[in-house]
Amino acid sequence: AQSVTQLDSHVSVSEGTPVLLRCNYSSSYSPSLFWYVQHPNKGLQLLLKYTSAATLVKGINGFEAEFKKSETSFHLTKPSAHMSDAAEYFCVVTPPRGYSTLTFGKGTMLLVSP
Amino acid sequence: DADVTQTPRNRITKTGKRIMLECSQTKGHDRMYWYRQDPGLGLRLIYYSFDVKDINKGEISDGYSVSRQAQAKFSLSLESAIPNQTALYFCATSDSRQSYGTQYFGPGTRLLVL
């Protein structure tokens, strides 16, 4: 069984300040992990994925995430927020090698103020 | 052109009506999925299909049915719509030849059941 918990339903930051979106996972095996982003009235877009090759994963638009097995965490970060980062972010877990389905977290809404 | 398309994009229907949501993809992927998104609940899997002859129930399949007409087409039906099926519905695809199960999403169908 697998599950994912996004620790904050909403995160507010000012433009130019760092972003931290927190995600903890539970899995009975070493998982694959993803972050997806959903901009208003849009579909979901893959930001980045962890597939056991490297624990620090870089994604699009300056985002990165670090897989920490000891903490069962996969937090998403960005050094400097931009107004265009305002969106909903989903942490997702799946068993390795993609032989099963995805399990989504409930989402974190990122609000960016000028 | 979009790789994963969904029709209609918006639909209003009445309780008890049968409706169909359609999904088409040009990515050549063998796997297709239907999700629903509700505020604060993330995405939940309704049905998935790993190839044309394979259909599987997801987390919340009650009240829904699907048809995989071809590798590129996967339709979701609500046999008798009810108001709590009001939601945003997403179709997604993935390629079994890619080891880590990245899914690619359509733009979504917003359904309102009165």
Interface residues (C-beta under 8 A of the other chain):
Chain A: S9 S32 F34 Y36 K42 G43 L44 Q45 L46 K49 T51 F90 T94 P96 R97 G98 Y99 S100 T101 L102 F104 G105 K106 G107
Chain B: V4 Y33 Y35 G40 L41 G42 L43 R44 L45 Y48 G58 F90 A92 S94 S96 Q98 S99 Y100 G101 T102 Q103 Y104 F105 G106 P107 G108
